[in-house]
Amino acid sequence: MIDEITMKIHGDEIILAALREDVTEEDLSTNCVLPAYKKGEAELLCKQDGVIAGLPVFARTFSLLDPAAETEFFAKDGDEVKKGQRLALVRGDMRAILTGERTALNFLQRMSGIATATRAMAKLLEGSGMRLADTRKTAPGMRLFEKYAVRAGGGANHRYNLSDAVLLKDNHIGAAGGVKEAVAAAKGYVSFTTKIEIEVETAEMAREAAEAGADIIMLDNMSDEEMRAAVAAIAGRAVVEISGNVTAENIARLRSVGADVVSCGAITHSAPVLDVSLKNLHAV
């Protein structure tokens, strides 16, 4: 999860980049009406039902602009929230609250939308023994926050980046000369602590991957019958992942296939935002 140390090491850079995008010289609107410091507070309100995620990012946005800013929360990441619910109070320099408002809300809305989409899809797998995982299909620069939001919504994280694990896809297999050759090349290159995953398209490829010693075998865009045959061919020798065009509309049919993980890019790249708003700013 995003703790204080992680936020300072990685999160601050993301937030500051967004703030710099929004303020190149000065916040003209705010400086017109507030030429000097004035302490105030504003309410964070939820405008639709969903799962909240990104509250630490929301709060950090204001504290980067005003080190004395404080955010009092009435919910925590991963909570299911309702329309009209009061989520937080932000107190501090009213100039910082106004300048940081849009950036803070952009992060919170996006992350909460991902958490909400993840929770909805994860519920469709409950009781199946299968886990829902994300992919690398994240907005550039937002991966830390988006993968955090997936966890807040009840999903699991796939590899974080290209340095995190080996994932041999069709072009890697083609470059190596085959499934067995690709797995052997990976085993000869990476540390024994590094997982090796390979993408397959047929039950025979799945069998070959299992015999070669792959740790994880991804069944990519296969029919239900092909997936069941592949699971039988793997015979428990590797973790089985299903991937390819997984949506909320079709994920339930995968419950009976016998896989361990279902990965889905849609929970990050296509999740609608959750509507939240900062209201009632006033001096205190």
Backbone hydrogen bonds, N-H to C=O, Kabsch-Sander energy under -0.5 kcal/mol:
donor,donor_aa,acceptor,acceptor_aa,energy
3,D,1,M,-1.3
7,M,3,D,-2.5
8,K,4,E,-1.9
9,I,5,I,-2.4
10,H,6,T,-2.9
11,G,6,T,-1.4
12,D,7,M,-3.0
14,I,10,H,-1.1
15,I,11,G,-2.4
16,L,12,D,-3.1
17,A,13,E,-1.9
18,A,14,I,-1.7
19,L,15,I,-2.4
20,R,16,L,-2.7
21,E,17,A,-1.6
22,D,18,A,-1.3
23,V,19,L,-1.9
28,L,26,E,-1.2
31,N,27,D,-2.6
32,C,28,L,-1.6
33,V,29,S,-1.0
33,V,30,T,-0.6
34,L,30,T,-2.6
40,G,92,G,-2.7
41,E,282,H,-2.3
42,A,90,V,-2.0
43,E,279,K,-3.1
44,L,88,A,-2.9
45,L,43,E,-0.6
45,L,277,S,-3.3
46,C,85,Q,-2.6
47,K,275,D,-2.6
48,Q,275,D,-0.5
50,G,81,V,-2.1
51,V,112,S,-0.5
52,I,79,D,-2.3
58,F,54,G,-2.6
59,A,55,L,-2.5
60,R,56,P,-2.2
61,T,57,V,-1.8
62,F,58,F,-0.9
63,S,59,A,-1.9
64,L,60,R,-1.9
65,L,61,T,-0.8
66,D,62,F,-2.4
69,A,66,D,-2.7
70,E,91,R,-2.8
72,E,89,L,-2.8
73,F,71,T,-0.6
74,F,87,L,-3.2
75,A,87,L,-0.6
78,G,52,I,-3.2
79,D,76,K,-2.1
81,V,50,G,-2.9
81,V,79,D,-0.6
84,G,46,C,-3.5
85,Q,82,K,-2.2
87,L,44,L,-3.1
87,L,85,Q,-0.6
88,A,44,L,-1.2
89,L,72,E,-2.3
90,V,42,A,-2.7
91,R,70,E,-3.2
91,R,89,L,-0.5
92,G,40,G,-2.4
94,M,38,K,-2.9
96,A,93,D,-0.6
97,I,93,D,-2.0
98,L,94,M,-2.3
99,T,95,R,-2.4
100,G,96,A,-2.5
101,E,97,I,-1.0
104,A,100,G,-2.8
105,L,101,E,-2.5
106,N,102,R,-2.6
107,F,103,T,-2.0
108,L,104,A,-2.2
109,Q,105,L,-3.3
110,R,106,N,-2.1
111,M,107,F,-2.7
112,S,108,L,-2.4
113,G,109,Q,-2.1
114,I,110,R,-1.9
115,A,111,M,-2.3
116,T,112,S,-2.4
117,A,113,G,-2.4
118,T,114,I,-2.6
119,R,115,A,-2.5
120,A,116,T,-2.0
121,M,117,A,-1.9
122,A,118,T,-3.0
123,K,119,R,-2.0
124,L,120,A,-0.7
124,L,121,M,-0.6
125,L,122,A,-1.4
126,E,123,K,-0.8
128,S,125,L,-2.2
130,M,125,L,-0.5
131,R,260,D,-2.2
133,A,262,V,-2.9
134,D,156,A,-1.7
138,T,136,R,-2.2
142,M,139,A,-2.6
146,E,142,M,-2.8
147,K,143,R,-2.8
148,Y,144,L,-1.5
149,A,145,F,-2.0
150,V,146,E,-1.7
151,R,147,K,-1.7
152,A,148,Y,-2.3
153,G,149,A,-1.6
154,G,151,R,-1.5
155,G,150,V,-2.8
156,A,132,L,-3.0
164,D,161,N,-1.7
165,A,161,N,-0.6
166,V,195,K,-2.2
168,L,197,E,-2.9
169,K,167,L,-0.8
173,I,169,K,-2.5
174,G,170,D,-2.4
175,A,171,N,-2.3
176,A,172,H,-2.1
177,G,173,I,-1.7
178,G,173,I,-1.8
182,A,178,G,-2.2
183,V,179,V,-2.4
184,A,180,K,-2.2
185,A,181,E,-2.3
186,A,182,A,-2.1
187,K,183,V,-2.6
188,G,184,A,-1.7
189,Y,185,A,-0.6
189,Y,186,A,-1.0
190,V,186,A,-2.5
194,T,191,S,-1.7
197,E,166,V,-2.4
197,E,195,K,-0.5
198,I,216,I,-1.9
199,E,168,L,-3.0
200,V,218,M,-3.2
206,A,202,T,-1.9
207,R,203,A,-2.3
208,E,204,E,-2.2
209,A,205,M,-2.4
210,A,206,A,-2.3
211,E,207,R,-2.4
212,A,208,E,-1.6
213,G,209,A,-0.7
213,G,210,A,-0.9
214,A,209,A,-2.2
215,D,196,I,-1.9
216,I,196,I,-1.8
217,I,239,V,-3.1
218,M,198,I,-2.9
218,M,216,I,-0.5
219,L,217,I,-0.5
219,L,241,E,-3.7
220,D,200,V,-2.4
220,D,218,M,-0.8
221,N,219,L,-0.6
221,N,243,S,-2.4
227,M,223,S,-2.6
228,R,224,D,-2.3
229,A,225,E,-2.0
230,A,226,E,-2.2
231,V,227,M,-2.7
232,A,228,R,-2.1
233,A,229,A,-1.9
234,I,230,A,-2.3
235,A,231,V,-2.0
237,R,234,I,-1.7
239,V,215,D,-2.5
241,E,217,I,-2.6
241,E,239,V,-0.5
242,I,261,V,-2.7
243,S,219,L,-2.2
250,N,247,T,-0.7
251,I,247,T,-1.7
253,R,250,N,-0.8
254,L,251,I,-1.7
255,R,252,A,-1.5
256,S,253,R,-0.5
257,V,254,L,-1.6
260,D,240,V,-2.4
261,V,240,V,-2.0
262,V,131,R,-3.2
263,S,242,I,-2.7
264,C,133,A,-2.3
268,T,265,G,-1.4
269,H,265,G,-2.6
270,S,266,A,-1.7
274,L,109,Q,-1.8
275,D,273,V,-0.5
276,V,274,L,-0.6
277,S,45,L,-2.6
279,K,43,E,-3.1
279,K,277,S,-0.6
282,H,41,E,-2.0
284,V,39,K,-1.9
